[in-house]
C-alpha cells in the first residue's frame, strides 16, 4: 500500500514547534469504484492533523492525521449511514481513521519517505508516504500538503462481505492540508 504526500514545507525553526491544521483549508476526500462502472466520491467533514518538529530538520518531525468516521459525507444520507454501520466502518466501535508517522527520511534535496502507521476499523498497518518539499510561497510559517494515495479497504476489514465488483477494494484518497506554526518553546 503506497500513499504519496506532496506539499510545501516552510523551513522548520530550530526550536520545538507544532504546526496546526487550518481547517478552512483542509479536506480529506476519497473515491471508490462502484459497480465497476463509475466512482462514488466523498469526504470526511471532521478531519484534523498536526506536525510536531524538534528542530529545523524535517526528519525530526512527526505527522499525525485523524478523520472522524461519523463525519463521512458522500452526498447520499442512506449511503453515509451504511458506511458508518457495522457493514463497513462500524463508526460506533471504531470512530476514527488515523495516521502517525514513525520516521521521516530525506531522500534528496526535496524528497522524503514518511513511514508510519495507518489505523482503520481497528486495524493498524504500516505504510510509507512519499513527500515532496516545495519552496515556501512567502516568508511566513505556513506549510501546505496534498496527500494522495490508494489503500485497500479489505486490508482493514472495511466491508468484508461486500464483493469488490459492488464496492471496489481500492480507495483513492486526497487530503489537502495547510498548517500554521505555533512555537512551543
Backbone as JSON Lines, residues from 0, in Angstrom:
{"i":0,"aa":"X","n":[0.86,-1.15,0.0],"ca":[0.0,0.0,0.0],"c":[0.91,1.21,0.0]}
{"i":1,"aa":"X","n":[0.72,2.11,-0.95],"ca":[1.56,3.3,-1.04],"c":[0.68,4.53,-1.09]}
{"i":2,"aa":"X","n":[1.12,5.55,-0.41],"ca":[0.48,6.85,-0.46],"c":[1.52,7.84,-0.89]}
{"i":3,"aa":"X","n":[1.12,8.92,-1.52],"ca":[2.05,9.94,-1.96],"c":[1.68,11.23,-1.26]}
{"i":4,"aa":"X","n":[2.67,11.86,-0.63],"ca":[2.47,13.13,0.06],"c":[3.27,14.17,-0.69]}
{"i":5,"aa":"X","n":[2.58,15.16,-1.25],"ca":[3.28,16.25,-1.91],"c":[2.93,17.51,-1.19]}
{"i":6,"aa":"X","n":[3.85,18.43,-1.1],"ca":[3.49,19.64,-0.38],"c":[4.59,20.64,-0.28]}
{"i":7,"aa":"X","n":[4.29,21.69,0.49],"ca":[5.21,22.76,0.73],"c":[5.55,22.73,2.2]}
{"i":8,"aa":"X","n":[6.83,22.64,2.52],"ca":[7.29,22.68,3.89],"c":[8.02,24.0,4.07]}
{"i":9,"aa":"X","n":[7.56,24.86,4.94],"ca":[8.3,26.05,5.29],"c":[9.49,25.59,6.11]}
{"i":10,"aa":"X","n":[10.62,26.24,6.02],"ca":[11.8,25.84,6.76],"c":[11.48,25.8,8.26]}
{"i":11,"aa":"X","n":[11.59,24.63,8.86],"ca":[11.3,24.48,10.27],"c":[12.33,25.24,11.1]}
{"i":12,"aa":"X","n":[11.9,25.86,12.18],"ca":[12.78,26.64,13.03],"c":[13.56,25.72,13.96]}
{"i":13,"aa":"X","n":[14.68,26.18,14.53],"ca":[15.49,25.31,15.37],"c":[14.91,25.03,16.76]}
{"i":14,"aa":"X","n":[13.81,25.64,17.14],"ca":[13.17,25.35,18.42],"c":[11.99,24.41,18.19]}
{"i":15,"aa":"X","n":[11.55,23.76,19.27],"ca":[10.41,22.85,19.15],"c":[9.17,23.65,18.75]}
{"i":16,"aa":"X","n":[8.47,23.14,17.76],"ca":[7.26,23.82,17.31],"c":[6.22,22.8,16.9]}
{"i":17,"aa":"X","n":[4.99,23.26,16.89],"ca":[3.88,22.44,16.42],"c":[3.21,23.2,15.29]}
{"i":18,"aa":"X","n":[2.84,22.47,14.29],"ca":[2.16,23.04,13.13],"c":[0.72,22.55,13.2]}
{"i":19,"aa":"X","n":[-0.22,23.48,13.31],"ca":[-1.63,23.11,13.46],"c":[-2.37,23.31,12.15]}
{"i":20,"aa":"X","n":[-3.35,22.48,11.91],"ca":[-4.11,22.5,10.68],"c":[-5.04,23.7,10.62]}
{"i":21,"aa":"X","n":[-5.05,24.37,9.49],"ca":[-6.03,25.42,9.22],"c":[-7.22,24.7,8.59]}
{"i":22,"aa":"X","n":[-8.25,24.4,9.4],"ca":[-9.39,23.62,8.92],"c":[-10.13,24.25,7.76]}
{"i":23,"aa":"X","n":[-10.03,25.57,7.6],"ca":[-10.69,26.21,6.47],"c":[-9.99,25.9,5.15]}
{"i":24,"aa":"X","n":[-8.79,25.35,5.22],"ca":[-8.02,25.0,4.04],"c":[-7.65,23.51,4.04]}
{"i":25,"aa":"X","n":[-8.53,22.7,4.6],"ca":[-8.25,21.27,4.7],"c":[-9.43,20.45,4.22]}
{"i":26,"aa":"X","n":[-9.14,19.36,3.54],"ca":[-10.17,18.46,3.05],"c":[-9.57,17.07,2.94]}
{"i":27,"aa":"X","n":[-10.33,16.06,3.35],"ca":[-9.92,14.66,3.22],"c":[-10.96,13.98,2.34]}
{"i":28,"aa":"X","n":[-10.65,13.81,1.06],"ca":[-11.56,13.25,0.06],"c":[-11.18,11.82,-0.28]}
{"i":29,"aa":"X","n":[-12.16,11.09,-0.82],"ca":[-11.89,9.73,-1.3],"c":[-12.82,9.4,-2.45]}
{"i":30,"aa":"X","n":[-12.39,8.44,-3.26],"ca":[-13.25,7.88,-4.31],"c":[-13.09,6.37,-4.28]}
{"i":31,"aa":"X","n":[-14.15,5.67,-4.67],"ca":[-14.14,4.22,-4.74],"c":[-14.98,3.8,-5.94]}
{"i":32,"aa":"X","n":[-14.53,2.75,-6.61],"ca":[-15.26,2.22,-7.76],"c":[-16.59,1.66,-7.29]}
{"i":33,"aa":"X","n":[-17.66,1.96,-8.03],"ca":[-19.0,1.48,-7.7],"c":[-19.55,0.71,-8.89]}
{"i":34,"aa":"X","n":[-19.89,-0.54,-8.66],"ca":[-20.47,-1.42,-9.68],"c":[-19.58,-1.54,-10.91]}
{"i":35,"aa":"X","n":[-18.28,-1.38,-10.74],"ca":[-17.25,-1.46,-11.78],"c":[-17.48,-0.51,-12.96]}
{"i":36,"aa":"X","n":[-18.42,0.43,-12.82],"ca":[-18.71,1.32,-13.95],"c":[-18.4,2.79,-13.67]}
{"i":37,"aa":"X","n":[-18.41,3.18,-12.41],"ca":[-18.21,4.59,-12.07],"c":[-17.56,4.68,-10.7]}
{"i":38,"aa":"X","n":[-17.36,5.88,-10.23],"ca":[-16.78,6.09,-8.9],"c":[-17.75,6.86,-8.02]}
{"i":39,"aa":"X","n":[-17.81,6.44,-6.78],"ca":[-18.53,7.21,-5.77],"c":[-17.48,8.03,-5.03]}
{"i":40,"aa":"X","n":[-17.81,9.28,-4.74],"ca":[-16.87,10.17,-4.07],"c":[-17.44,10.63,-2.74]}
{"i":41,"aa":"X","n":[-16.55,10.99,-1.85],"ca":[-16.97,11.51,-0.56],"c":[-15.81,12.17,0.15]}
{"i":42,"aa":"X","n":[-16.09,12.59,1.36],"ca":[-15.05,13.21,2.19],"c":[-15.44,13.07,3.67]}
{"i":43,"aa":"X","n":[-14.49,13.37,4.52],"ca":[-14.72,13.41,5.96],"c":[-14.84,14.88,6.35]}
{"i":44,"aa":"X","n":[-15.96,15.28,6.94],"ca":[-16.15,16.67,7.35],"c":[-15.32,17.03,8.58]}
{"i":45,"aa":"X","n":[-15.04,16.07,9.44],"ca":[-14.24,16.31,10.65],"c":[-12.88,15.64,10.46]}
{"i":46,"aa":"X","n":[-11.88,16.45,10.22],"ca":[-10.54,16.0,9.9],"c":[-9.56,16.92,10.6]}
{"i":47,"aa":"X","n":[-8.53,16.35,11.23],"ca":[-7.53,17.17,11.92],"c":[-6.15,16.57,11.69]}
{"i":48,"aa":"X","n":[-5.14,17.42,11.81],"ca":[-3.76,16.98,11.64],"c":[-2.83,17.94,12.35]}
{"i":49,"aa":"X","n":[-1.69,17.43,12.79],"ca":[-0.64,18.26,13.38],"c":[0.72,17.74,12.92]}
{"i":50,"aa":"X","n":[1.68,18.64,12.94],"ca":[3.07,18.29,12.72],"c":[3.83,18.84,13.92]}
{"i":51,"aa":"X","n":[4.64,18.0,14.57],"ca":[5.48,18.45,15.66],"c":[6.92,18.27,15.24]}
{"i":52,"aa":"X","n":[7.72,19.34,15.41],"ca":[9.11,19.32,15.0],"c":[10.0,19.66,16.17]}
{"i":53,"aa":"X","n":[11.06,18.89,16.37],"ca":[12.02,19.14,17.44],"c":[13.1,20.12,17.01]}
{"i":54,"aa":"X","n":[13.27,20.34,15.73],"ca":[14.33,21.21,15.24],"c":[13.98,21.71,13.85]}
{"i":55,"aa":"X","n":[14.92,22.36,13.21],"ca":[14.71,22.85,11.86],"c":[14.82,21.77,10.81]}
{"i":56,"aa":"X","n":[15.05,20.53,11.22],"ca":[15.22,19.41,10.31],"c":[13.9,18.64,10.2]}
{"i":57,"aa":"X","n":[13.36,18.57,9.01],"ca":[12.09,17.89,8.78],"c":[12.12,16.43,9.23]}
{"i":58,"aa":"X","n":[13.31,15.81,9.21],"ca":[13.39,14.4,9.58],"c":[13.13,14.16,11.07]}
{"i":59,"aa":"X","n":[13.04,15.23,11.87],"ca":[12.7,15.07,13.29],"c":[11.21,15.29,13.54]}
{"i":60,"aa":"X","n":[10.46,15.59,12.51],"ca":[9.03,15.91,12.66],"c":[8.19,14.65,12.79]}
{"i":61,"aa":"X","n":[7.01,14.81,13.4],"ca":[6.0,13.75,13.49],"c":[4.71,14.31,12.92]}
{"i":62,"aa":"X","n":[4.12,13.6,11.96],"ca":[2.85,13.97,11.35],"c":[1.76,13.07,11.91]}
{"i":63,"aa":"X","n":[0.69,13.68,12.43],"ca":[-0.49,12.95,12.91],"c":[-1.71,13.45,12.15]}
{"i":64,"aa":"X","n":[-2.51,12.54,11.62],"ca":[-3.75,12.89,10.92],"c":[-4.87,12.01,11.46]}
{"i":65,"aa":"X","n":[-6.06,12.61,11.67],"ca":[-7.22,11.86,12.14],"c":[-8.48,12.37,11.45]}
{"i":66,"aa":"X","n":[-9.31,11.44,10.98],"ca":[-10.62,11.77,10.41],"c":[-11.68,11.03,11.22]}
{"i":67,"aa":"X","n":[-12.76,11.72,11.56],"ca":[-13.85,11.11,12.32],"c":[-14.8,10.39,11.35]}
{"i":68,"aa":"X","n":[-14.98,9.1,11.55],"ca":[-15.8,8.28,10.66],"c":[-17.25,8.77,10.63]}
{"i":69,"aa":"X","n":[-17.77,9.26,11.75],"ca":[-19.17,9.73,11.77],"c":[-19.37,10.95,10.89]}
{"i":70,"aa":"X","n":[-18.28,11.58,10.44],"ca":[-18.4,12.76,9.57],"c":[-18.35,12.43,8.09]}
{"i":71,"aa":"X","n":[-18.36,11.12,7.75],"ca":[-18.3,10.73,6.34],"c":[-19.48,11.33,5.59]}
{"i":72,"aa":"X","n":[-19.2,11.86,4.4],"ca":[-20.23,12.56,3.61],"c":[-20.04,12.23,2.14]}
{"i":73,"aa":"X","n":[-21.0,11.5,1.58],"ca":[-20.96,11.13,0.16],"c":[-22.1,11.78,-0.64]}
{"i":74,"aa":"X","n":[-22.75,12.77,-0.02],"ca":[-23.91,13.44,-0.61],"c":[-25.1,12.5,-0.79]}
{"i":75,"aa":"X","n":[-25.13,11.43,0.01],"ca":[-26.24,10.48,-0.01],"c":[-26.41,9.95,1.42]}
{"i":76,"aa":"X","n":[-27.43,10.44,2.12],"ca":[-27.62,10.09,3.54],"c":[-27.73,8.59,3.76]}
{"i":77,"aa":"X","n":[-28.39,7.89,2.86],"ca":[-28.55,6.44,3.01],"c":[-27.2,5.73,2.89]}
{"i":78,"aa":"X","n":[-26.39,6.13,1.9],"ca":[-25.07,5.52,1.74],"c":[-24.17,5.88,2.92]}
{"i":79,"aa":"X","n":[-24.25,7.14,3.39],"ca":[-23.45,7.56,4.55],"c":[-23.77,6.7,5.76]}
{"i":80,"aa":"X","n":[-25.06,6.47,6.01],"ca":[-25.47,5.64,7.14],"c":[-24.93,4.21,6.98]}
{"i":81,"aa":"X","n":[-24.96,3.7,5.76],"ca":[-24.45,2.35,5.52],"c":[-22.94,2.29,5.77]}
{"i":82,"aa":"X","n":[-22.18,3.31,5.3],"ca":[-20.73,3.33,5.53],"c":[-20.4,3.42,7.02]}
{"i":83,"aa":"X","n":[-21.22,4.11,7.8],"ca":[-20.99,4.25,9.25],"c":[-21.39,2.98,10.01]}
{"i":84,"aa":"X","n":[-22.2,2.13,9.39],"ca":[-22.74,0.94,10.06],"c":[-21.68,-0.15,10.23]}
{"i":85,"aa":"X","n":[-22.08,-1.22,10.92],"ca":[-21.18,-2.36,11.14],"c":[-20.81,-3.05,9.83]}
{"i":86,"aa":"X","n":[-21.56,-2.82,8.78],"ca":[-21.27,-3.44,7.48],"c":[-19.95,-2.93,6.9]}
{"i":87,"aa":"X","n":[-19.59,-1.67,7.22],"ca":[-18.36,-1.07,6.69],"c":[-17.43,-0.63,7.83]}
{"i":88,"aa":"X","n":[-17.52,0.63,8.24],"ca":[-16.58,1.19,9.21],"c":[-16.9,0.88,10.67]}
{"i":89,"aa":"X","n":[-18.15,0.61,10.99],"ca":[-18.57,0.4,12.38],"c":[-18.14,1.6,13.23]}
{"i":90,"aa":"X","n":[-18.65,2.78,12.87],"ca":[-18.25,4.04,13.49],"c":[-18.48,4.08,14.99]}
{"i":91,"aa":"X","n":[-19.47,3.39,15.48],"ca":[-19.72,3.38,16.93],"c":[-18.57,2.71,17.67]}
{"i":92,"aa":"X","n":[-18.0,1.7,17.07],"ca":[-16.89,0.95,17.7],"c":[-15.52,1.5,17.3]}
{"i":93,"aa":"X","n":[-15.39,1.98,16.07],"ca":[-14.12,2.49,15.54],"c":[-14.35,3.9,14.98]}
{"i":94,"aa":"X","n":[-14.36,4.91,15.83],"ca":[-14.79,6.24,15.43],"c":[-13.82,7.04,14.57]}
{"i":95,"aa":"X","n":[-12.57,6.58,14.44],"ca":[-11.59,7.4,13.71],"c":[-10.75,6.59,12.74]}
{"i":96,"aa":"X","n":[-10.27,7.28,11.72],"ca":[-9.25,6.81,10.8],"c":[-8.03,7.66,11.12]}
{"i":97,"aa":"X","n":[-6.85,7.04,11.32],"ca":[-5.7,7.85,11.71],"c":[-4.41,7.39,11.06]}
{"i":98,"aa":"X","n":[-3.45,8.33,11.01],"ca":[-2.09,8.06,10.54],"c":[-1.13,8.77,11.48]}
{"i":99,"aa":"X","n":[-0.07,8.07,11.89],"ca":[1.01,8.66,12.69],"c":[2.33,8.27,12.06]}
{"i":100,"aa":"X","n":[3.13,9.28,11.72],"ca":[4.44,8.97,11.15],"c":[5.37,8.45,12.24]}
{"i":101,"aa":"X","n":[6.25,7.55,11.86],"ca":[7.24,6.97,12.77],"c":[8.65,7.4,12.4]}
{"i":102,"aa":"X","n":[8.87,7.64,11.11],"ca":[10.2,8.03,10.65],"c":[10.07,8.8,9.35]}
{"i":103,"aa":"X","n":[10.8,9.9,9.27],"ca":[10.87,10.68,8.03],"c":[12.33,10.69,7.59]}
{"i":104,"aa":"X","n":[12.57,10.2,6.39],"ca":[13.92,10.07,5.87],"c":[14.07,10.95,4.64]}
{"i":105,"aa":"X","n":[15.12,11.75,4.62],"ca":[15.39,12.61,3.47],"c":[16.03,11.77,2.37]}
{"i":106,"aa":"X","n":[15.44,11.82,1.18],"ca":[15.93,11.07,0.04],"c":[16.89,11.92,-0.78]}
{"i":107,"aa":"X","n":[16.51,13.17,-1.03],"ca":[17.36,14.13,-1.72],"c":[16.91,15.53,-1.3]}
{"i":108,"aa":"X","n":[17.31,16.56,-2.03],"ca":[17.02,17.94,-1.63],"c":[15.55,18.21,-1.36]}
{"i":109,"aa":"X","n":[14.67,17.59,-2.1],"ca":[13.25,17.92,-1.98],"c":[12.35,16.73,-1.7]}
{"i":110,"aa":"X","n":[12.89,15.54,-1.58],"ca":[12.06,14.34,-1.42],"c":[12.33,13.63,-0.11]}
{"i":111,"aa":"X","n":[11.25,13.12,0.48],"ca":[11.3,12.41,1.75],"c":[10.46,11.14,1.68]}
{"i":112,"aa":"X","n":[10.82,10.16,2.49],"ca":[9.99,8.98,2.73],"c":[9.42,9.14,4.13]}
{"i":113,"aa":"X","n":[8.1,9.01,4.25],"ca":[7.42,9.15,5.54],"c":[6.81,7.8,5.88]}
{"i":114,"aa":"X","n":[7.43,7.09,6.81],"ca":[6.94,5.78,7.24],"c":[6.08,5.98,8.48]}
{"i":115,"aa":"X","n":[4.97,5.26,8.53],"ca":[4.1,5.4,9.7],"c":[3.04,4.32,9.74]}
{"i":116,"aa":"X","n":[2.12,4.49,10.68],"ca":[1.04,3.53,10.88],"c":[-0.3,4.16,10.55]}
{"i":117,"aa":"X","n":[-1.09,3.47,9.73],"ca":[-2.46,3.88,9.44],"c":[-3.38,2.91,10.15]}
{"i":118,"aa":"X","n":[-4.39,3.48,10.84],"ca":[-5.37,2.67,11.54],"c":[-6.76,2.97,11.0]}
{"i":119,"aa":"X","n":[-7.42,1.91,10.53],"ca":[-8.79,1.99,10.02],"c":[-9.52,0.76,10.54]}
{"i":120,"aa":"X","n":[-10.72,0.96,11.07],"ca":[-11.56,-0.15,11.53],"c":[-10.84,-0.99,12.59]}
{"i":121,"aa":"X","n":[-10.02,-0.32,13.41],"ca":[-9.31,-1.01,14.47],"c":[-8.1,-1.79,14.03]}
{"i":122,"aa":"X","n":[-7.75,-1.73,12.78],"ca":[-6.6,-2.46,12.24],"c":[-5.51,-1.46,11.87]}
{"i":123,"aa":"X","n":[-4.31,-1.68,12.35],"ca":[-3.18,-0.8,12.08],"c":[-2.21,-1.5,11.13]}
{"i":124,"aa":"X","n":[-1.84,-0.8,10.08],"ca":[-0.91,-1.33,9.08],"c":[0.18,-0.3,8.83]}
{"i":125,"aa":"X","n":[1.43,-0.74,8.66],"ca":[2.49,0.21,8.31],"c":[2.35,0.63,6.84]}
{"i":126,"aa":"X","n":[2.59,1.9,6.59],"ca":[2.58,2.4,5.23],"c":[3.75,3.37,5.08]}
{"i":127,"aa":"X","n":[4.12,3.66,3.84],"ca":[5.17,4.64,3.55],"c":[4.6,5.67,2.6]}
{"i":128,"aa":"X","n":[4.78,6.93,2.96],"ca":[4.36,8.05,2.13],"c":[5.59,8.62,1.43]}
{"i":129,"aa":"X","n":[5.39,9.15,0.25],"ca":[6.44,9.9,-0.44],"c":[6.13,11.38,-0.26]}
{"i":130,"aa":"X","n":[7.11,12.14,0.21],"ca":[6.91,13.57,0.46],"c":[7.79,14.39,-0.46]}
{"i":131,"aa":"X","n":[7.21,15.39,-1.07],"ca":[7.95,16.32,-1.92],"c":[7.91,17.68,-1.25]}
{"i":132,"aa":"X","n":[9.07,18.26,-0.98],"ca":[9.17,19.58,-0.37],"c":[9.17,20.63,-1.47]}
{"i":133,"aa":"X","n":[8.26,21.6,-1.34],"ca":[8.19,22.7,-2.3],"c":[8.7,23.97,-1.65]}
{"i":134,"aa":"X","n":[9.08,24.94,-2.46],"ca":[9.55,26.22,-1.92],"c":[8.4,26.96,-1.26]}
{"i":135,"aa":"X","n":[8.67,27.63,-0.11],"ca":[7.61,28.39,0.55],"c":[7.15,29.55,-0.32]}
{"i":136,"aa":"X","n":[5.84,29.84,-0.28],"ca":[5.26,30.93,-1.08],"c":[5.66,32.28,-0.53]}
{"i":137,"aa":"X","n":[5.69,32.43,0.78],"ca":[6.0,33.68,1.44],"c":[6.96,33.42,2.59]}
{"i":138,"aa":"X","n":[7.48,34.47,3.16],"ca":[8.36,34.32,4.3],"c":[7.53,34.26,5.59]}
{"i":139,"aa":"X","n":[6.63,33.27,5.67],"ca":[5.77,33.07,6.84],"c":[5.8,31.61,7.23]}
{"i":140,"aa":"X","n":[5.38,31.31,8.43],"ca":[5.41,29.94,8.93],"c":[4.15,29.19,8.54]}
{"i":141,"aa":"X","n":[4.09,28.8,7.28],"ca":[2.95,28.07,6.73],"c":[3.5,26.87,5.96]}
{"i":142,"aa":"X","n":[2.84,25.73,6.09],"ca":[3.22,24.53,5.34],"c":[1.96,23.95,4.71]}
{"i":143,"aa":"X","n":[2.01,23.63,3.44],"ca":[0.87,23.06,2.74],"c":[1.19,21.69,2.19]}
{"i":144,"aa":"X","n":[0.19,20.82,2.18],"ca":[0.37,19.46,1.71],"c":[-0.81,19.02,0.84]}
{"i":145,"aa":"X","n":[-0.5,18.15,-0.08],"ca":[-1.53,17.4,-0.8],"c":[-1.14,15.93,-0.68]}
{"i":146,"aa":"X","n":[-1.95,15.18,0.03],"ca":[-1.68,13.76,0.25],"c":[-2.54,12.97,-0.72]}
{"i":147,"aa":"X","n":[-1.91,12.13,-1.51],"ca":[-2.67,11.26,-2.41],"c":[-2.2,9.84,-2.22]}
{"i":148,"aa":"X","n":[-3.08,8.92,-2.46],"ca":[-2.69,7.53,-2.34],"c":[-3.83,6.59,-2.55]}
{"i":149,"aa":"X","n":[-3.52,5.34,-2.39],"ca":[-4.5,4.27,-2.58],"c":[-4.35,3.31,-1.41]}
{"i":150,"aa":"X","n":[-5.46,2.99,-0.78],"ca":[-5.47,1.97,0.26],"c":[-6.5,0.91,-0.13]}
{"i":151,"aa":"X","n":[-6.32,-0.27,0.39],"ca":[-7.23,-1.38,0.06],"c":[-8.15,-1.61,1.26]}
{"i":152,"aa":"X","n":[-9.44,-1.42,1.04],"ca":[-10.41,-1.49,2.14],"c":[-10.42,-2.86,2.81]}
{"i":153,"aa":"X","n":[-10.22,-3.93,2.06],"ca":[-10.25,-5.27,2.65],"c":[-9.04,-5.54,3.53]}
{"i":154,"aa":"X","n":[-7.92,-4.82,3.32],"ca":[-6.77,-4.93,4.23],"c":[-7.13,-4.48,5.63]}
{"i":155,"aa":"X","n":[-8.15,-3.6,5.73],"ca":[-8.59,-3.05,7.0],"c":[-9.96,-3.6,7.42]}
{"i":156,"aa":"X","n":[-10.42,-4.67,6.76],"ca":[-11.7,-5.32,7.06],"c":[-12.87,-4.34,7.0]}
{"i":157,"aa":"X","n":[-12.82,-3.42,6.04],"ca":[-13.93,-2.48,5.83],"c":[-14.83,-3.07,4.75]}
{"i":158,"aa":"X","n":[-16.05,-3.41,5.13],"ca":[-16.98,-4.02,4.18],"c":[-16.54,-5.38,3.69]}
{"i":159,"aa":"X","n":[-16.1,-6.28,4.59],"ca":[-15.56,-7.56,4.14],"c":[-16.56,-8.46,3.43]}
{"i":160,"aa":"X","n":[-17.86,-8.25,3.64],"ca":[-18.86,-9.1,2.99],"c":[-19.34,-8.52,1.67]}
{"i":161,"aa":"X","n":[-18.86,-7.33,1.32],"ca":[-19.28,-6.66,0.08],"c":[-18.29,-6.99,-1.03]}
{"i":162,"aa":"X","n":[-18.74,-7.64,-2.1],"ca":[-17.82,-8.02,-3.18],"c":[-17.19,-6.78,-3.85]}
{"i":163,"aa":"X","n":[-15.92,-6.89,-4.26],"ca":[-15.24,-5.76,-4.9],"c":[-15.9,-5.3,-6.21]}
{"i":164,"aa":"X","n":[-16.73,-6.13,-6.85],"ca":[-17.42,-5.65,-8.06],"c":[-18.62,-4.77,-7.71]}
{"i":165,"aa":"X","n":[-19.03,-4.75,-6.44],"ca":[-20.09,-3.85,-5.98],"c":[-19.46,-2.55,-5.46]}
{"i":166,"aa":"X","n":[-18.55,-2.67,-4.5],"ca":[-17.76,-1.55,-4.0],"c":[-16.31,-1.96,-4.13]}
{"i":167,"aa":"X","n":[-15.55,-1.22,-4.93],"ca":[-14.16,-1.57,-5.2],"c":[-13.32,-1.73,-3.94]}
{"i":168,"aa":"X","n":[-12.27,-2.52,-4.07],"ca":[-11.35,-2.72,-2.96],"c":[-10.38,-1.55,-2.81]}
{"i":169,"aa":"X","n":[-10.01,-0.93,-3.91],"ca":[-9.07,0.19,-3.88],"c":[-9.79,1.49,-3.61]}
{"i":170,"aa":"X","n":[-9.31,2.21,-2.59],"ca":[-9.86,3.51,-2.22],"c":[-8.8,4.55,-2.52]}
{"i":171,"aa":"X","n":[-9.11,5.48,-3.4],"ca":[-8.21,6.59,-3.7],"c":[-8.49,7.72,-2.73]}
{"i":172,"aa":"X","n":[-7.43,8.25,-2.11],"ca":[-7.61,9.34,-1.17],"c":[-6.83,10.57,-1.6]}
{"i":173,"aa":"X","n":[-7.36,11.72,-1.27],"ca":[-6.68,13.0,-1.47],"c":[-6.99,13.86,-0.25]}
{"i":174,"aa":"X","n":[-5.95,14.2,0.49],"ca":[-6.1,15.1,1.63],"c":[-5.31,16.37,1.33]}
{"i":175,"aa":"X","n":[-5.99,17.5,1.43],"ca":[-5.36,18.79,1.2],"c":[-5.28,19.49,2.55]}
{"i":176,"aa":"X","n":[-4.07,19.93,2.91],"ca":[-3.87,20.48,4.25],"c":[-2.96,21.7,4.2]}
{"i":177,"aa":"X","n":[-3.29,22.69,5.02],"ca":[-2.4,23.83,5.24],"c":[-2.21,23.98,6.74]}
{"i":178,"aa":"X","n":[-0.95,24.11,7.16],"ca":[-0.6,24.21,8.58],"c":[-0.01,25.58,8.89]}
{"i":179,"aa":"X","n":[-0.22,26.03,10.14],"ca":[0.41,27.23,10.65],"c":[1.26,26.84,11.86]}
{"i":180,"aa":"X","n":[2.44,27.45,11.96],"ca":[3.38,27.11,13.02],"c":[3.02,27.8,14.33]}
{"i":181,"aa":"X","n":[3.16,27.03,15.43],"ca":[2.99,27.55,16.78],"c":[4.26,27.16,17.54]}
{"i":182,"aa":"X","n":[5.01,28.15,18.05],"ca":[6.23,27.86,18.82],"c":[5.83,27.3,20.19]}
{"i":183,"aa":"X","n":[6.43,26.18,20.57],"ca":[6.15,25.58,21.87],"c":[7.14,26.07,22.93]}
{"i":184,"aa":"X","n":[8.37,26.31,22.55],"ca":[9.38,26.94,23.42],"c":[10.59,27.3,22.61]}
